Amino acid sequence: MLIYIKIEESFWNGHIVPKVMPDPDGSKICDEVLEHYFHAVRKGSAIPLVGFDDQLRRREELKRLIDCSAPGETDREKKRSLSRK
């Protein structure tokens, strides 16, 4: 049982606390294979999300309504939202 605690402690302190992603299967060969197949992707790169602006704005609007709404206000919004479909 003590061995599992040591393994968990090592994982926690080596990956969770410093926010370091572990190797997919713990081996360097796996890193090499991933690099071979996905060499165009670089650490820190991002793929822009396109076409989500309206949905994200609507989500923020709904979140604001939920966070500070009076009783019944969210029910009216639900009906409004359902009538759009």
N, C-alpha and C positions, 0 to 999 in steps of 0.2 A: 504494500500500500504506500509506503514511503517513497518508492521510486516514482509513482504517479504524481505525487505532490511535487517532487523535484522537477519532473517534466513539465507540469503545469506552471510552476513558478518560473522555469526557464522560458517557456512560451510567453507568459505574461510580461516578464521583464524584458524579453528580447524583441517582442513584436507589438504587444498591445500598448504598453506604456510609451515606447518611443514612436508608435504609429508606423511601424515598418512591416510592410506586407511580406509574409513568408513566401518562400519559393513554392510554386504550385505543388510539387511533390517532394520538396526538400533536397532536390539534386541540382547540380550545376548543368548536367547534361540536358535536363528539361529546359533550363534557361536558354541553352544553345539552340535547341529545337524551336522554341518559341521565337527566338531572334531570327532564325532562318526563315520561318514562315511569315512572321509579322515584322520584318525589318523596317518597313516604312513607318511604323508607329514608334514614336519616341516618347520617353518619359516626360511628363509635363505637357504633352500635346493635348489638344482638345478638338472635338468635332462640334461645329456649331449646330445648334438646334434651330431648324427653320420651320416656320409655320405654327409655332406654339404661342405666339404673343397674345392672341385673343384669349386662348384658353387660360394662360397664366394670369392675365388681367382679371378674367372672370373668377378664377380661383381666389385671388387676393380679395376681390370684392365680396365673395361669399364668406371668406374667412373673417373679414371685418364685420360683416353682418352677424355672424355667429358669435363672435367675441363680445360685441357690445349691443346686441339686439334686445329689444323689449320682448316679453312673452307674446307670442303670436306673430311677430314680425317674420321669423324664419318660416313659419307655416305659409304666410303670404308669398314669400320668395320661392318656396318649393312649388306652389301652385303656378307661379309665373314661369318658373323654369320648366315645369312639365308641359305647360301650354305651348312652349317654343318648339317642342319635339314633334 
